[in-house]
Amino acid sequence: MKPLLYALLVITLVLPLAAQNVNPFDYVYRQTTFDEAAATRQLEAGTSSIRGTVFAKDSKALVKAFNLSKNHAAYKGTIVTLIPYSTYLAEWLALQTKVQKKASLQKAALSHEASSYRIQTKVIDEKGNFEFRDLKPGKYYLYAEVLFMKAGTILHQTGSIDTVHAASGQILASTPTYTGEGYAVDVTKATSTIVEITGEGQVVVAKVTGQ
C-alpha cells in the first residue's frame, strides 16, 4: 500500500473512532509466559545505579534541508521507564519491530502483568539527565517518549524575474523569486535502550535515544 493512501486510510478510520472513544488498534501478544517471580527478584533493592541522558535524533535529511538541530534532549520532567529484560520482553520487542514494518493497525502489546513490573523516574534537567538507583545486577530495558518542537522556514517559489533582450524582446534568463513561510510543529519520538549491570555497586552510564 502506498504511504499516502495508508495515511489517508488511517485518518479515515482512526479519527472517527477516537471521537467515540473506541480503540481502533488490533493488539498482538506474545505466546511466551511472563515469569512474575523472576521479575520480582530482579526489582528487589540492590546497590547499583543507571544514569544517563535521554534524547531523540532528527532524520539526517531534515537536519540538512531545514538546518534543524540533530539531537533533541528530553524536557525536564519527562518520564523514563525501566523494565527487567527477559525472554518475554525480547520477544515483545521483536514482535514490535515486525508489526511496525507492516501497513496495518496492529500493535505489539505487553501483558498487564509484564507492564506492571517497572520502575519510573524523571528527567531532572534540560539536558535530558536521569538516574535509577538501588538496582540489582542484570539487564534492563529503558524507555521514554521525547517531545520537541520543529520550527523553521519553507521557501515557496512565487514568481520569477526575467532578463529580456532590449531589441528583440527575447528572454535571456529567468531568476525565480521565493516567499518564506514559517512553520512549527510538536513531535513525539520513542527512545529506548538495553542496559546491563554486571555487579553490585556499579554505576552504568546509558544513552536512551531513538531515530
C-alpha positions as a LaTeX table, in Angstrom:
\begin{tabular}{lrrr}
\hline
Residue & $x$ (\AA) & $y$ (\AA) & $z$ (\AA) \\
\hline
Met1 & 0.00 & 0.00 & 0.00 \\
Lys2 & 1.33 & 3.46 & $-0.90$ \\
Pro3 & 2.27 & 5.62 & 2.15 \\
Leu4 & $-0.12$ & 8.45 & 1.24 \\
Leu5 & $-3.01$ & 6.04 & 0.70 \\
Tyr6 & $-2.24$ & 4.32 & 4.04 \\
Ala7 & $-2.09$ & 7.68 & 5.84 \\
Leu8 & $-5.48$ & 8.67 & 4.43 \\
Leu9 & $-6.89$ & 5.28 & 5.43 \\
Val10 & $-5.63$ & 5.70 & 9.00 \\
Ile11 & $-7.11$ & 9.21 & 9.22 \\
Thr12 & $-10.43$ & 7.98 & 7.80 \\
Leu13 & $-10.68$ & 5.02 & 10.17 \\
Val14 & $-8.95$ & 6.17 & 13.34 \\
Leu15 & $-10.21$ & 9.72 & 13.87 \\
Pro16 & $-13.97$ & 8.91 & 13.83 \\
Leu17 & $-13.36$ & 6.00 & 16.22 \\
Ala18 & $-11.21$ & 8.15 & 18.52 \\
Ala19 & $-14.04$ & 10.65 & 18.77 \\
Gln20 & $-16.22$ & 7.76 & 20.03 \\
Asn21 & $-13.50$ & 6.58 & 22.48 \\
Val22 & $-13.16$ & 3.35 & 20.52 \\
Asn23 & $-9.65$ & 1.88 & 20.25 \\
Pro24 & $-9.07$ & 1.00 & 16.55 \\
Phe25 & $-5.85$ & $-0.96$ & 17.07 \\
Asp26 & $-5.50$ & $-4.73$ & 16.95 \\
Tyr27 & $-3.16$ & $-5.65$ & 19.81 \\
Val28 & $-0.94$ & $-8.68$ & 19.33 \\
Tyr29 & 0.51 & $-10.52$ & 22.34 \\
Arg30 & 3.41 & $-12.93$ & 22.67 \\
Gln31 & 2.72 & $-16.57$ & 23.48 \\
Thr32 & 5.63 & $-16.82$ & 25.93 \\
Thr33 & 4.60 & $-16.95$ & 29.58 \\
Phe34 & 5.72 & $-13.99$ & 31.64 \\
Asp35 & 7.83 & $-15.00$ & 34.64 \\
Glu36 & 6.50 & $-12.88$ & 37.51 \\
Ala37 & 8.77 & $-14.48$ & 40.11 \\
Ala38 & 11.91 & $-13.62$ & 38.12 \\
Ala39 & 10.71 & $-10.04$ & 37.58 \\
Thr40 & 10.01 & $-9.68$ & 41.29 \\
Arg41 & 13.54 & $-10.84$ & 42.17 \\
Gln42 & 15.06 & $-8.53$ & 39.57 \\
Leu43 & 13.35 & $-5.46$ & 41.04 \\
Glu44 & 14.47 & $-6.13$ & 44.60 \\
Ala45 & 16.73 & $-3.44$ & 46.08 \\
Gly46 & 20.41 & $-3.53$ & 45.16 \\
Thr47 & 23.40 & $-1.21$ & 45.34 \\
Ser48 & 23.89 & $-0.30$ & 41.66 \\
Ser49 & 22.53 & 2.54 & 39.55 \\
Ile50 & 21.94 & 3.62 & 35.96 \\
Arg51 & 22.37 & 7.24 & 35.00 \\
Gly52 & 22.46 & 8.93 & 31.64 \\
Thr53 & 20.64 & 11.11 & 29.14 \\
Val54 & 17.50 & 10.87 & 27.04 \\
Phe55 & 17.41 & 12.44 & 23.59 \\
Ala56 & 15.89 & 11.94 & 20.16 \\
Lys57 & 17.67 & 12.27 & 16.85 \\
Asp58 & 16.20 & 14.04 & 13.87 \\
Ser59 & 16.45 & 12.45 & 10.44 \\
Lys60 & 19.59 & 13.40 & 8.52 \\
Ala61 & 17.55 & 14.60 & 5.55 \\
Leu62 & 15.53 & 17.06 & 7.66 \\
Val63 & 18.62 & 18.28 & 9.50 \\
Lys64 & 20.31 & 19.07 & 6.19 \\
Ala65 & 17.27 & 20.50 & 4.39 \\
Phe66 & 15.93 & 22.75 & 7.15 \\
Asn67 & 19.03 & 23.34 & 9.29 \\
Leu68 & 17.42 & 21.64 & 12.28 \\
Ser69 & 19.14 & 20.56 & 15.47 \\
Lys70 & 20.44 & 16.99 & 15.20 \\
Asn71 & 19.66 & 15.99 & 18.80 \\
His72 & 16.71 & 16.96 & 20.99 \\
Ala73 & 17.18 & 16.43 & 24.74 \\
Ala74 & 14.13 & 15.31 & 26.70 \\
Tyr75 & 12.43 & 18.05 & 28.66 \\
Lys76 & 12.78 & 18.24 & 32.43 \\
Gly77 & 10.06 & 16.05 & 33.96 \\
Thr78 & 9.96 & 13.54 & 31.08 \\
Ile79 & 9.16 & 10.07 & 32.47 \\
Val80 & 11.76 & 7.34 & 31.94 \\
Thr81 & 10.59 & 3.74 & 32.44 \\
Leu82 & 12.78 & 0.77 & 33.42 \\
Ile83 & 11.60 & $-2.83$ & 32.87 \\
Pro84 & 13.58 & $-6.02$ & 33.68 \\
Tyr85 & 14.86 & $-7.53$ & 30.42 \\
Ser86 & 13.72 & $-11.11$ & 29.88 \\
Thr87 & 12.93 & $-13.64$ & 27.16 \\
Tyr88 & 9.35 & $-12.41$ & 27.23 \\
Leu89 & 10.44 & $-8.80$ & 26.73 \\
Ala90 & 12.91 & $-9.75$ & 23.98 \\
Glu91 & 10.11 & $-11.48$ & 22.02 \\
Trp92 & 7.84 & $-8.47$ & 22.56 \\
Leu93 & 10.48 & $-6.12$ & 21.12 \\
Ala94 & 10.97 & $-8.42$ & 18.12 \\
Leu95 & 7.20 & $-8.51$ & 17.54 \\
Gln96 & 7.06 & $-4.73$ & 17.87 \\
Thr97 & 9.68 & $-4.34$ & 15.14 \\
Lys98 & 7.82 & $-6.80$ & 12.92 \\
Val99 & 4.39 & $-5.13$ & 13.11 \\
Gln100 & 5.87 & $-1.65$ & 12.65 \\
Lys101 & 7.06 & $-2.69$ & 9.21 \\
Lys102 & 3.53 & $-3.52$ & 8.14 \\
Ala103 & 0.97 & $-1.01$ & 6.88 \\
Ser104 & $-1.64$ & $-2.15$ & 9.40 \\
Leu105 & $-3.32$ & $-1.13$ & 12.63 \\
Gln106 & $-1.59$ & $-3.88$ & 14.60 \\
Lys107 & 0.38 & $-3.09$ & 17.74 \\
Ala108 & 2.59 & $-5.32$ & 19.85 \\
Ala109 & 1.41 & $-5.26$ & 23.46 \\
Leu110 & 2.80 & $-6.31$ & 26.82 \\
Ser111 & 0.54 & $-8.25$ & 29.11 \\
His112 & $-0.87$ & $-6.39$ & 32.10 \\
Glu113 & 1.39 & $-8.41$ & 34.42 \\
Ala114 & 4.55 & $-7.67$ & 32.42 \\
Ser115 & 3.85 & $-3.94$ & 32.16 \\
Ser116 & 3.23 & $-3.67$ & 35.90 \\
Tyr117 & 6.79 & $-4.77$ & 36.78 \\
Arg118 & 8.56 & $-1.50$ & 36.17 \\
Ile119 & 10.25 & 1.45 & 37.84 \\
Gln120 & 9.88 & 5.04 & 36.69 \\
Thr121 & 11.96 & 8.15 & 37.21 \\
Lys122 & 12.01 & 11.63 & 35.67 \\
Val123 & 14.48 & 13.68 & 33.69 \\
Ile124 & 15.95 & 16.18 & 36.16 \\
Asp125 & 17.18 & 19.00 & 33.88 \\
Glu126 & 17.04 & 20.48 & 30.39 \\
Lys127 & 19.98 & 18.33 & 29.25 \\
Gly128 & 17.95 & 15.13 & 29.49 \\
Asn129 & 19.74 & 13.66 & 32.54 \\
Phe130 & 18.11 & 10.94 & 34.67 \\
Glu131 & 19.08 & 8.31 & 37.24 \\
Phe132 & 17.79 & 4.98 & 38.59 \\
Arg133 & 19.17 & 3.91 & 41.99 \\
Asp134 & 19.18 & 0.79 & 44.19 \\
Leu135 & 19.25 & $-1.69$ & 41.31 \\
Lys136 & 20.44 & $-5.30$ & 41.25 \\
Pro137 & 22.82 & $-6.69$ & 38.57 \\
Gly138 & 21.01 & $-7.75$ & 35.42 \\
Lys139 & 19.67 & $-6.46$ & 32.12 \\
Tyr140 & 17.11 & $-3.68$ & 31.90 \\
Tyr141 & 15.06 & $-2.11$ & 29.11 \\
Leu142 & 14.79 & 1.69 & 29.36 \\
Tyr143 & 12.12 & 3.64 & 27.51 \\
Ala144 & 10.97 & 7.26 & 27.21 \\
Glu145 & 9.00 & 9.46 & 24.84 \\
Val146 & 10.74 & 12.69 & 23.83 \\
Leu147 & 8.60 & 15.68 & 22.92 \\
Phe148 & 10.19 & 18.53 & 20.98 \\
Met149 & 9.23 & 21.26 & 18.56 \\
Lys150 & 10.35 & 21.56 & 14.98 \\
Ala151 & 10.39 & 25.09 & 13.63 \\
Gly152 & 11.79 & 26.67 & 10.50 \\
Thr153 & 11.00 & 28.29 & 7.19 \\
Ile154 & 9.88 & 26.67 & 3.96 \\
Leu155 & 10.54 & 28.59 & 0.73 \\
His156 & 7.86 & 28.61 & $-1.97$ \\
Gln157 & 8.54 & 29.87 & $-5.48$ \\
Thr158 & 6.06 & 32.67 & $-6.11$ \\
Gly159 & 7.32 & 34.04 & $-9.40$ \\
Ser160 & 10.39 & 34.94 & $-11.41$ \\
Ile161 & 12.36 & 37.91 & $-12.70$ \\
Asp162 & 13.14 & 37.76 & $-16.40$ \\
Thr163 & 16.08 & 39.37 & $-18.14$ \\
Val164 & 14.88 & 40.48 & $-21.59$ \\
His165 & 16.92 & 41.48 & $-24.63$ \\
Ala166 & 16.04 & 45.14 & $-25.31$ \\
Ala167 & 15.97 & 44.88 & $-29.09$ \\
Ser168 & 14.38 & 41.50 & $-29.72$ \\
Gly169 & 12.36 & 41.05 & $-26.57$ \\
Gln170 & 13.81 & 37.57 & $-26.16$ \\
Ile171 & 14.09 & 36.28 & $-22.58$ \\
Leu172 & 17.78 & 35.76 & $-21.88$ \\
Ala173 & 17.48 & 34.48 & $-18.32$ \\
Ser174 & 14.86 & 33.85 & $-15.66$ \\
Thr175 & 15.56 & 34.08 & $-11.93$ \\
Pro176 & 12.98 & 32.51 & $-9.58$ \\
Thr177 & 11.68 & 34.53 & $-6.62$ \\
Tyr178 & 10.65 & 32.93 & $-3.32$ \\
Thr179 & 8.46 & 33.69 & $-0.33$ \\
Gly180 & 9.28 & 32.20 & 3.06 \\
Glu181 & 6.60 & 30.51 & 5.16 \\
Gly182 & 7.33 & 29.80 & 8.83 \\
Tyr183 & 6.17 & 26.59 & 10.50 \\
Ala184 & 6.24 & 24.98 & 13.96 \\
Val185 & 5.04 & 21.51 & 14.88 \\
Asp186 & 5.22 & 19.33 & 18.00 \\
Val187 & 6.88 & 15.96 & 17.52 \\
Thr188 & 6.98 & 12.94 & 19.83 \\
Lys189 & 9.59 & 10.21 & 19.32 \\
Ala190 & 10.03 & 6.94 & 21.18 \\
Thr191 & 13.51 & 6.33 & 22.59 \\
Ser192 & 14.90 & 3.19 & 24.19 \\
Thr193 & 17.98 & 1.17 & 25.05 \\
Ile194 & 19.02 & $-2.04$ & 26.82 \\
Val195 & 21.44 & $-1.67$ & 29.73 \\
Glu196 & 23.30 & $-4.36$ & 31.67 \\
Ile197 & 24.60 & $-4.10$ & 35.23 \\
Thr198 & 27.26 & $-6.74$ & 35.82 \\
Gly199 & 27.99 & $-6.29$ & 39.53 \\
Glu200 & 26.84 & $-4.77$ & 42.81 \\
Gly201 & 27.84 & $-1.16$ & 43.45 \\
Gln202 & 28.25 & $-0.45$ & 39.76 \\
Val203 & 27.24 & 2.82 & 38.07 \\
Val204 & 26.29 & 2.32 & 34.41 \\
Val205 & 26.07 & 5.30 & 32.06 \\
Ala206 & 23.40 & 4.97 & 29.38 \\
Lys207 & 22.11 & 6.91 & 26.39 \\
Val208 & 18.41 & 6.46 & 25.78 \\
Thr209 & 17.90 & 7.56 & 22.21 \\
Gly210 & 15.91 & 6.91 & 19.06 \\
Gln211 & 15.83 & 7.95 & 15.40 \\
\hline
\end{tabular}
